[in-house]
Amino acid sequence: MLSTVSTKKYLEYPDIKEIYTSGCKKNKSDFEVGLEYERLPVKSKTFKAADYYEQNGIYEFLRAFAREENWDYITDDFNIIGLKQGHNTITLEPGCQVEFSIKPQKKIADLKKYAESLDEKITPILNQMGITLLNYGVSPLSTNKTINLIPKRRYEVMAKYLWGILSDVMMRETAGIQGTFDFESEPDAMQKFKIANMLSPFMTAMFANSPIRGGVDTGYKSFRALSWLNTDNDRCGFYTDFKSDETFDDYISRVTETPMIFINRGGCPISLGGKLDFKEFMIGGKNEFYPEMDDYLLQANLCFPEVRLRNFIEVRNHDCGSKDAPYSMLAIYKGILYGDNAMAEIEELLNGITLNELNELRYNVPKTALNTKFGKYYVKDFAKEILYIAEKSLIAQNLGEEKFLDYIKSYTLEGISPADVILKNWYGKWNKDLSKLIEFIS
């Protein structure tokens, strides 16, 4: 009689750890930088959020661009939710925010060149459809109550599950910029992960660019950052204790101890409603389902910490800003994470800051950004030192990339964020005229 014993291999912890160890690059010369760049689509005449379904809406934009530039569709249940060409993608966030994800490059200039060429191609099509992409962190007029979710099934499940009072704002209204960075070993990865987390509240403050929402001053310089504070504390914030001996296993534990939202089977999301965490799922499964690698990858993707660890480091906590903002953000991290001495200098600068203090800072900077009091000093005092360390390191790297800091230096060295300029104009020469803001951030 033939054996009926299953030969299927279920997921084990060594399989998970391989995700992270596979990212180790043998030579620093192979290090690259990646960019994800979200923007807010609005109708050019009304300033309302552009809808997926409407005539001359986002669905029609995707089809027109794919047809003209020969990009492939990304679909979900036969609905077009994005486009791809090689390693580059144009995808949609839940409220139709348009995201460029660009294949990592060794030089920031190469990322910038590709993003600008993509902009040149999409702009005529957007203009024909009366759509403008805004370089801004939160929807300036439409709010989540009038912004439809795109037809992506996982977003429907997430919208029902995420329990924070501003989770719908985060999903439907916000836009950010994210960067990815490489590592050469597990200790190198965990040091960079720690440093990037330490930097995150300071970077949030420096790039704050979302004070006006729903046509009014919110009282916050980064309403986008505020929305993340009120999304789901189980899966947001810091996934580190800032200890010097942390390992990949520590990060995996954070991910596996986070409640599960759903799994996919046969292309369909199956809601788990947070009733078990991934560690429990690995022990006993759920009903007839047992853990597979794709389940862990999904679980890790549904964790939204300030900095995310994959087979690279992903920094996530910056408002979308001017077209030069993404490259300033990348330059700061590249200077610090890829420099010979810069990480040690950041650790010395921030020496003694506790996890509780960083959490408190994370909660305070959305409101007051660089003017947030921190001990005897202000965040702007630390931000200037961070810029100095990054610039010195970039100069030593001898690629001329310190020039990409010029955008953020023009704000930070004056002790202000982009939000401060917007607020000054809002109450000054713009006289609270939303059309002036839209013109400024287009």
C-alpha positions in Angstrom: 0.0 0.0 0.0 1.3 3.5 -0.9 2.2 5.8 1.9 -0.2 8.7 2.5 2.1 10.7 4.7 2.4 14.3 3.5 5.8 15.4 2.4 4.8 19.1 2.5 7.3 21.1 4.6 5.7 23.6 6.9 7.4 26.8 8.0 10.1 26.6 10.7 12.1 29.3 12.4 15.4 28.6 10.5 13.4 29.2 7.2 12.3 32.6 8.6 15.8 33.6 9.7 17.0 32.9 6.2 14.9 35.8 4.9 17.2 38.2 6.8 20.5 36.5 6.5 20.0 36.3 2.7 20.3 40.1 2.7 23.9 40.1 3.9 26.2 41.5 1.2 29.8 40.5 1.1 31.2 43.8 0.0 30.3 47.3 1.0 30.9 48.3 -2.6 27.7 46.4 -3.5 25.5 48.5 -1.1 22.6 50.1 -2.8 19.8 52.6 -1.9 16.1 52.1 -2.8 13.2 54.6 -2.8 9.4 54.4 -2.4 7.7 57.7 -3.1 4.0 58.3 -2.5 2.0 61.3 -3.7 -1.6 62.4 -3.4 -3.7 62.6 -6.6 -6.3 65.3 -6.6 -8.6 66.7 -9.3 -6.9 69.8 -10.7 -10.0 72.0 -10.7 -11.7 71.0 -7.4 -8.7 69.8 -5.3 -10.8 66.9 -4.2 -9.1 63.5 -4.0 -9.1 61.7 -7.4 -11.2 58.6 -7.2 -10.3 55.1 -8.6 -13.7 54.6 -10.3 -14.7 58.0 -11.7 -14.4 59.1 -15.3 -10.9 60.2 -15.9 -10.0 58.7 -12.6 -7.0 56.6 -11.3 -8.1 53.4 -13.0 -8.2 55.1 -16.4 -4.9 56.7 -15.7 -3.3 53.3 -15.0 -4.7 51.8 -18.2 -3.7 54.8 -20.3 -0.1 54.8 -19.0 0.3 51.0 -19.4 -0.9 51.2 -22.9 1.4 54.1 -23.9 4.5 53.0 -22.1 4.1 49.2 -22.3 4.0 48.5 -18.6 2.3 45.3 -17.3 -0.7 45.3 -15.0 -0.7 44.3 -11.4 -4.1 42.9 -10.5 -6.2 41.8 -7.6 -9.3 39.7 -8.4 -9.0 41.0 -12.0 -8.9 44.7 -10.8 -5.9 46.8 -11.9 -4.2 48.0 -8.8 -0.8 48.9 -10.2 1.8 48.6 -13.0 5.2 47.1 -13.3 8.1 47.2 -15.6 11.0 45.0 -14.5 11.8 45.8 -10.9 10.1 49.2 -11.0 6.4 49.6 -10.0 3.7 52.2 -9.9 1.2 51.0 -7.2 -1.8 52.4 -5.4 -2.1 52.8 -1.6 -5.6 52.3 -0.1 -7.0 55.8 -0.9 -5.5 55.9 -4.5 -2.2 57.5 -3.3 0.3 56.9 -6.2 3.5 55.2 -5.2 6.7 54.9 -7.3 8.9 52.0 -6.1 12.3 52.2 -7.9 14.9 49.5 -8.3 17.7 50.1 -5.8 20.8 51.9 -7.2 24.3 52.6 -5.9 23.9 56.3 -6.5 21.1 58.6 -5.4 21.5 60.5 -8.7 20.4 57.4 -10.6 17.3 57.0 -8.5 16.5 60.7 -9.0 17.1 60.5 -12.8 14.7 57.5 -13.1 12.0 59.1 -11.0 12.2 62.3 -13.0 12.0 60.5 -16.3 8.9 58.6 -15.0 7.4 61.9 -13.9 7.9 63.3 -17.4 6.0 60.3 -18.9 3.1 60.3 -16.5 2.5 64.0 -16.3 0.9 64.5 -19.8 -1.5 61.7 -19.1 -2.4 63.1 -15.7 -2.9 66.5 -17.3 -5.3 65.1 -19.9 -7.3 63.6 -17.1 -7.3 66.7 -14.9 -5.3 65.1 -12.1 -2.4 66.6 -10.1 0.0 64.7 -7.9 0.7 66.6 -4.6 4.0 66.5 -2.8 2.4 66.6 0.6 1.8 64.3 3.6 -2.0 64.4 4.0 -5.0 65.0 1.9 -5.4 68.9 2.0 -9.2 68.9 1.3 -10.9 65.5 1.1 -11.1 63.4 4.2 -11.3 59.6 4.6 -15.1 59.7 4.8 -15.2 60.7 1.1 -12.2 58.8 -0.2 -13.1 55.3 -1.5 -10.8 52.3 -0.9 -9.3 50.9 -4.1 -10.6 47.4 -5.0 -7.8 45.5 -3.3 -9.2 42.8 -1.1 -6.5 43.0 1.6 -7.3 46.7 2.1 -10.9 45.9 2.9 -9.8 43.4 5.6 -7.3 45.9 7.0 -9.8 48.7 7.1 -12.2 46.6 9.2 -9.4 45.4 11.5 -7.2 48.3 12.3 -8.6 49.7 15.5 -6.9 53.1 16.0 -9.1 56.2 15.8 -7.1 57.6 12.9 -6.4 54.4 11.0 -8.7 55.4 8.2 -6.8 58.7 7.9 -3.6 56.7 7.6 -4.9 54.4 5.0 -6.8 56.8 2.8 -5.3 60.2 3.2 -1.6 60.1 3.9 1.6 60.0 1.7 5.1 59.4 2.7 8.6 58.7 1.4 10.6 55.6 2.3 14.2 54.4 1.8 15.9 51.1 1.8 19.5 50.3 2.8 21.8 47.3 2.8 23.9 45.5 5.4 26.9 43.1 5.3 26.2 41.0 8.4 23.8 40.4 11.2 25.6 42.7 13.6 25.9 45.3 10.9 22.2 45.0 10.2 21.2 45.3 13.8 23.4 48.3 14.4 21.9 50.1 11.4 18.4 49.1 12.5 19.1 50.5 16.0 20.6 53.8 14.6 17.7 54.2 12.1 15.2 53.8 14.9 17.0 56.3 17.1 17.0 58.8 14.2 13.3 58.3 13.3 11.6 60.9 15.5 14.2 63.5 14.5 13.6 62.7 10.9 9.9 62.9 11.3 10.4 66.4 12.7 12.8 67.5 10.0 10.5 66.4 7.1 7.1 67.4 8.7 4.9 68.6 5.9 1.2 68.0 6.6 -0.3 70.8 8.8 -3.4 71.6 6.6 -6.0 68.9 6.3 -9.6 69.2 5.3 -8.9 72.8 4.3 -8.0 73.9 7.9 -4.9 74.1 10.2 -4.9 70.9 12.2 -2.6 72.2 15.0 -0.1 69.6 14.0 2.9 70.0 11.8 2.8 66.4 10.7 -0.8 65.2 10.8 0.4 62.1 8.8 2.7 61.2 11.8 -0.2 61.7 14.2 -2.3 59.3 12.2 0.3 56.6 12.6 0.3 57.2 16.4 -3.4 56.3 16.3 -3.5 53.4 13.9 -2.7 50.1 15.8 -0.2 50.2 18.6 0.3 46.4 18.4 2.1 46.8 15.0 3.4 50.4 15.0 6.2 52.2 16.9 9.6 50.7 17.7 10.4 47.0 17.1 13.5 47.3 19.1 14.6 47.8 22.8 17.8 49.7 21.6 20.1 47.1 23.2 23.5 46.5 21.7 23.1 42.7 21.6 19.9 42.5 19.6 19.7 39.9 16.8 17.6 38.9 13.9 15.8 36.5 16.3 14.7 39.4 18.4 13.1 41.1 15.4 11.5 37.9 14.4 10.0 37.5 17.9 8.4 41.0 17.6 6.8 40.0 14.3 5.6 36.6 15.4 4.2 38.1 18.7 2.0 40.6 16.7 -1.7 39.6 16.3 -2.5 38.3 12.8 -4.9 40.2 10.6 -5.4 37.6 7.8 -3.7 35.0 5.7 -4.1 34.3 1.9 -5.2 31.1 0.5 -6.0 30.6 -3.2 -5.5 34.4 -3.7 -8.2 35.2 -1.2 -7.7 36.9 2.2 -9.0 34.9 5.2 -9.6 37.1 8.2 -8.2 36.0 11.5 -9.3 39.1 13.3 -6.2 39.3 15.6 -7.4 36.3 17.6 -3.9 34.7 17.5 -0.4 35.8 16.9 2.0 34.2 14.4 3.9 32.3 17.1 0.6 30.6 18.1 -0.1 30.0 14.4 3.3 28.2 14.0 2.6 25.9 16.9 -0.9 24.8 16.1 -2.1 26.3 12.9 -5.7 27.6 12.6 -8.6 25.4 11.6 -7.2 23.5 8.5 -4.5 26.1 7.8 -0.8 25.7 8.7 2.0 28.3 8.3 3.8 28.8 5.0 6.5 31.2 4.1 4.1 33.5 2.3 2.2 33.7 5.6 5.2 35.0 7.4 6.1 37.5 4.6 2.5 38.8 4.8 2.7 39.0 8.6 5.9 41.0 8.4 4.5 43.3 5.8 1.4 43.9 8.0 3.7 45.2 10.8 4.2 48.9 10.5 7.1 49.9 12.8 9.1 53.2 12.3 11.9 51.1 10.8 11.2 47.7 9.2 13.8 44.9 8.9 13.7 42.7 5.8 16.6 41.5 3.8 17.4 45.2 3.9 16.6 48.1 6.3 13.5 50.1 5.4 13.0 53.6 6.9 9.4 54.6 6.7 8.5 57.7 8.7 8.7 60.8 6.5 6.0 63.0 5.1 6.0 63.3 1.4 7.5 66.7 0.5 9.0 68.7 -2.3 10.4 66.8 -5.3 13.8 67.2 -3.7 12.8 65.9 -0.3 13.2 62.1 -1.1 16.8 62.6 -2.1 17.6 64.6 1.0 16.1 61.9 3.1 18.2 59.2 1.3 21.3 61.3 1.6 21.0 61.6 5.4 20.7 57.9 5.9 23.3 57.0 3.3 25.8 59.3 4.9 25.1 57.8 8.3 24.5 54.1 7.6 27.2 53.8 4.9 29.9 55.9 6.5 32.9 54.6 8.3 32.5 56.5 11.6 29.0 58.2 11.3 27.0 55.5 13.1 29.3 55.8 16.1 29.0 59.5 16.1 25.2 59.3 16.1 25.3 56.9 19.0 27.6 59.3 20.9 25.2 62.2 20.0 22.2 60.3 21.3 23.9 58.5 24.0 21.8 57.9 27.1 18.5 58.5 25.5 16.1 55.8 26.8 13.3 53.9 25.0 10.8 55.8 27.0 12.3 59.1 26.0 12.2 58.1 22.4 8.6 57.0 22.6 7.7 60.3 24.3 9.5 62.2 21.5 7.7 60.1 18.9 4.4 61.3 20.4 5.4 64.9 20.6 7.1 65.7 17.3 3.9 65.5 15.1 2.6 68.6 16.9 5.7 70.8 17.2 8.3 69.2 14.9 11.7 70.8 15.3 10.5 73.1 18.1 9.8 70.1 20.3 11.5 70.4 23.7 13.8 67.5 24.5 15.6 67.6 27.8 17.6 70.8 28.0 17.5 71.2 24.2 15.2 71.2 21.3 14.9 68.7 18.5 16.3 71.2 16.1 19.5 71.3 18.0 20.0 67.5 17.5 18.8 67.7 13.9 21.5 70.2 13.0 24.1 67.8 14.4 22.6 64.9 12.5 22.9 66.9 9.3 26.5 67.8 10.1 27.4 64.1 10.7 25.7 63.0 7.5 27.3 65.7 5.4 30.8 65.0 6.7 30.4 61.3 6.0 29.0 61.9 2.5 32.0 64.2 1.7 34.3 61.4 2.8 32.5 58.9 0.6 33.6 61.2 -2.3 30.5 60.7 -4.6 29.4 64.3 -4.5 26.1 63.3 -2.8 26.3 65.9 -0.1 24.6 68.2 -2.6 21.4 66.3 -2.0 21.3 67.7 1.5 20.8 71.2 0.3 17.0 71.0 0.3 16.6 69.9 3.9 19.5 72.1 5.1 17.6 75.2 3.8 15.0 74.4 6.5 16.8 72.6 9.3 19.7 75.1 9.7 17.0 77.8 10.1 15.3 75.7 12.8 12.2 75.1 10.8 10.4 72.3 8.9 8.6 72.5 5.6 5.3 72.7 7.6 6.5 76.0 9.2 6.8 77.6 5.8 3.4 76.4 4.8 1.8 77.8 8.0 3.6 81.1 7.7 2.2 81.5 4.2 -1.2 80.1 5.2 -1.7 82.9 7.7 0.2 85.4 5.6 0.1 86.0 1.9 -2.1 83.0 1.1 -4.8 84.2 3.5 -6.0 80.6 4.0 -6.6 80.2 0.3 -6.4 76.4 -0.4 -5.6 77.0 -4.1 -2.4 78.8 -3.0 -1.4 75.7 -1.0 -2.2 73.4 -3.8 -0.1 75.4 -6.2 2.8 75.3 -3.7 2.7 71.6 -3.2 2.0 70.5 -6.8 
